Amino acid sequence: MFENIIRNITRFITITPQEEKAFTDLLVCERYPKKTVLLREGEICQFEGYIHKGCVRMYCLDDNGTEVTLLFAIEDWWISDIASFQDQKPSKVYIETLEDSEIYMLNPTTKEKLLNEIPKFERVFRMLVQRNLTTLQSRLVDTISKSASDRYLEFIKVYPSIPQRVAQYYIASYLGVSKEFVSTIRKRLASKEK
């Protein structure tokens, strides 16, 4: 049941069978149907979650109330509003499942217990934050310096399974383009593959 999350963790640290059990005993497995909002703007994020199955997105609303997708998270990724979770301050984002999802959750209390009992887990969460920061920085640079077509190509390199799993308007929202543009570029790429 926990093989995938243990593999995810042990990329960063080595753990004993006792530490593995202590870690997995703190996890709560939650199952959510598609279109479940896990976090709303203004709420305080009470979870850091490892996605065992499913697809989740984080988004915010612009000044016109339009949804802007900030990121997608799929199997073997972690999802949280790190700033809200860490500082226990109201979130500025929404987190929603796009597929039926199974997520292993830690709350602030269980995470603190984990870090107190097994301090080397600090490295795991530091590495996850660094990976998240690297991804966001890369996305920001791409948004500023690349054409929409190149951003789409980069997107499918980072998220190869997403175009088959989510609606085009979510991808368009992530890229800052129209869904018609996404449809056109997908057709163009498909014709090149023939």
ABEGO torsion letter per residue (X at the ends): XAAAAAAAAAAABBBBAAAAAAAAAABBBBBBBBGBBABBBGBBBABBBBBABEBBBBBBBBAAGBBBBABBBBBGBBBBBAAAAAAGBBBABBBBBABBBBBBBBBAAAAAAAAAABAAAAAAAAAAAAAAAAAAAAAAAAAAABBAAAAAAAAAAABAAAAAABBAAAAAAAAGBBAAAAAAAAAAAAAAAX
